[in-house]
Amino acid sequence: MARDRAEQRIGRRAFLLGTGAFVVAACSDGTTTAGEAEPAEPAAGADAAPTTAQQQAGAEPSTTAAPSLTPEPSVAEPPVPAAESTEQPASEPTTTPEPTDQGLTGAMFDALGICTLIPSATAGPFPSRSLLDRRVIHDGYPGHPFRLGVRVVDPACVPIPGATVEVWHTDASGDYSQYEDGGSGKDEAEGTTFCRGAQTANPEGIVEFETIYPGWYESRAVHIHVRVHVDGEPVRTAQLYLDEDYTAEICGSGEYAQFGLPRTTWADDRLVGDPTTDGSGVALAAASVNGVAGTLGLVNVGVDPADA
């Protein structure tokens, strides 16, 4: 019965991709709030403990230097554990996927119903060390296929073409690339770039990334870091949150099941406000991702170019 209740809740949040109509909790014109210092990114998965290096990390790095997109570096072949290498992606949690991938349009983002300044939040101790100019960011790592669409808008909800959007998040095990973060048993560090990338917004202010659904780690709700640059200057760093019931469906199957369900809820995570109204929540629905059953997530990210 718990699964039935979860599916009913997810169904209410689902949106119809064919018409661009999305169902969300509410609209908001909320004001910007300053993000707290994020706890040192702790261990992910079922039982891993934070490392000393991780406990010492925590301050958000300086972002004064004007960024520039750099080509994707060469990366070593990602590890694929033998036991999981033949697994199929997790099946869709609720609805039937669209048969083909759709191009993202402004109308799809208009239908979300939430278009406000996203709350500022810490970049955490593991931001990207450079802007990797690429749309496909999973680096072949196993996980539930996830297509993330972001539309950058100003305080009047007018799209900002040419804005640069960078994102970074953990892999299915809760591990961040580029750092020894204590995120999981494998804890890959320098030389890896999985689940990191940057794109330049099209004339409708839209960027998209092909990635995998983020995993979880202790003390944090499942989230995606995002930073927006306008005219080469960072104007907003924030965090995006994924519906808890939908996330539980993903984490209960496929590559994620071995790590168990997330232990930190929105209510327990002091960095989470109200993602259903404050602009930090991603609208989710089962969909085709590059021809494979996965999830499409869409969000309007409101920024003020004057903050540069």
N, C-alpha and C positions, 0 to 999 in steps of 0.2 A: 504493500500500500504506500510505503514511503516513496518508491519509484514512481507510482501513479501520481502522487501529489507533486513530485518534482517535475514530471512531464507536463502536468497541467500548468504549473507555474511557467515553465519554459515556453509552453505553447502560447501563453498570453503575451510573451515578449517577442515571439517570432515575428518576422516580417515577410511579406510576399515579394520575392525578388522580381517576379514577372511584371508587377505593376509599379514597383518602387515604393510600395506602401509599407511603412514600418510602424510597429506598435511599441511605444515606450511609455514609461511611467508618467512623465509630466514634462511641462515646459518650464523654463526658469530663466530669469534675468539676473541670476545671482552675481554677487560681487566677488572679486578676486580675494583669496586668502593666502597668507604666507605659509609655505610648507615648513613643517618641523624638520629637525635634523633626523635623517633616517637612521634607525639602528644599524649597527654593522651587519652587513648581509650575512645571515647565519646559515647553518647547515640545512641542506635540502634532503628530501627523501625521508625514509622512515626513521632512522636512528643516528645519522651522521652528526658529529659535533663540530662547532666552529673551530677554525684553525687560529693560531696566534696571529698570523698575518691578517686574517679577516677581522679579528677583534680590534686590531690596531687601526684598521681602515675605517673611515666614517665621514670625514669632512668632504664636502663637495668641492671638486677642483675648480680652479679659476677658469672662467670662460671669457676672459677679456680679449683674447686673440681672435681676429677674424678668421673663421674657418674657410676651408676650401675643399671641394670634393676631390678625392684622390682615387685612382683606379684600385680595383680590388686586388689585394696582394695574393701571391700564390700561397696555397694552404695545403698542409699535409692531408692525406686521405683521412676522413673522420673514422673513428672506430665504430664498428658495428658488431656488438656482441653476438656470438654465434647463436645463442639461444633465441635471440630476438630477431635475427636478420631476415627470417622468412615470415614474420608477422605481417598481416595486412593492417592498414591504418584503422584506427578505432572507427566503428560504425557510427553513423549520424545519430545524435542523441534523441531527436524528436521527429523532424519532418523529412520528407523525401527530398533528396538533393535535386537541384536543377540539372537538367541533362547536359547543359553546356555552360561554360563560363560566360558571364556577361561583362560588357564594358561598364565601368562605374560612371554614373552621370550625376550632375548636380541635383536633379530631381530626387534621386535616391537619398541624398543627404538632407534635402529640404524636408523629406517625409519623416525624418527622425524626430522632429518636434523639439529638439533641444539645441540651442545655438547661443552659447554664452561664453564669457571668458572662463577658460578652464583654470581651476585652482593651481597655483604654483606648488611645486613639490621638489624635494631634494633629488639630485641626480644619483645620490648614493655613492658608495665607494668604488663602483665598477663601471664608470662611463666609458664610452668608446674612445680610444686613443687617437683616432682620426676618422674622418667622414668617408666611409666606404660607399662609393657611388654604385649602388646595385639594388635591384628590385627583389631578386631571389636570394634570401639570406639564410636558408636552413643548412647550407653546406652539405646536404645529403644526410643529415642526422635523422634518426628515426623519430617519428612522432605523428600526431594527428594533423593532417594538412590544414593550414590556416591561412586565409587570404585577408589581410588587414588593409582597409581603405581609410584614409584620413583626408578630410577636407579642412584646409586652413582658412579661417575667416577672421575679419576684424571685429571690433566691438559692435558694429552695426550689422553683423552677419553677412558682410560682403566678402566674397572669396578674394584671397591674396595670391594671384598667380606669381610664379617664380620664387615663392618661399621654399626654403630647404627644410625638410623634415628628416630628422634622424631618430631611429628607434633602436632599442636594445632590450633583451629579455633573456631568461634562462632557457635551456633546452628541456626536454621531457624529464630529466632527472633533477632539475633545479640547479644546474651548474651554469655559471656565467663563463663565457670565453674570455681570453686575454689575461685572466688573473688566476692566481691560486686563492680561491675564495672559500674553500671548505664546503662547496655546494653539494658535492656528492662523492661517492667512492672514487670515480675516475678523476674529478677535479682537474680538468685540462687548463693549461695556463697560456703562456706566451706562444705565439705562432698560430693560435686558433682565432677564428673570427665568427663562429656560428652565431646566428640570431642577432646580428648587428648589420645595419645598413642605413643609407641615406638616399633620398630622392628629391628632385626638384618638382614643385607643383606645376601642373598643367594650367591652361587658361581658366579652368574652373576651380583652381586652388586645390586640386586633388592629387594625391600620391597613393600608391599601393605597394604592398610588400607580400611576397609569397614566402611563408615561413612555416613553423610548426607551433602548435598550441603550447604556451609556456607551462612549465612544471612549477612545483611549489617548494618552499623551504621554510624552516622554522621561523616564527615570529612575524611573517608577512603574509598577507593575502596575495593571491595570484595577481600579477600586474605586469604592465609593459611600460618601460621608460620612454618618454618622447621629449625631444627638444626641437624647437622651431627657430630658424634663423631667417631674418628678413634683411635684404641688402647686405648679406655677409655678417650680420651681427645677431647673436642669440637674443631673443626677445621673451621666450618663455620655456621653462623646464617644468615638466609635469609627469604624472603617472596615470595610466589608463587601467581600469579595472574590468574584470570579466565576471559575468553573472555566476553566483556561487553554485546554484543548482545545476546549471549547464556545465560548469567546470567539474562538478562531482561526477557527472556522467562520463566526461572525458577521462578523468583520473581513475575511474573504476575499470578501465579496459585497456587493451593494447599495451603499448610500451610503458604506460603510466601505472598500470595496476601493481607492478612490483614495489612501488614506492608508497602505496596506500593513498588515502584521501587527504586533502589539505587539512592542517590542524589549526590554522588561524583564519577566523572569519572576518568579514568587514567590521563587525562590531568590536572585535578584539584588536584590530589593527589601528593604532592611534593616528596613522597617516591618512586613513580613509575617511572621507566626509560622507556625502550621500551621492554615490555615483548615478543614481536614478534621476537626479535633478541638477547636479552641479556641473555637468559637462564632462565628467571623467569616466563615465560608463560607456562601454562599447556595446552597441546593438548586435546581437549574435543570431545566426540562423544556419541550419544545415544547408550546405550548398556544394556544388562541384568546384573543386580547386584543381585547375590544370587537368581536368578530366577524371579526377578521383574524388570519392566521397569525403567531404571535409566540412569546414566551417568558414563562413564569411562574416567578418566583423567590420562595422562602419561607425565612424565617430566624427563629429564636427569639433575641431580644436580651435577655440577662440583665443586670439592673442591681440595685443595692442602694439603695433609697430613703434609707437612712441617710447616703449620700454627698452629699446635698443641702447 
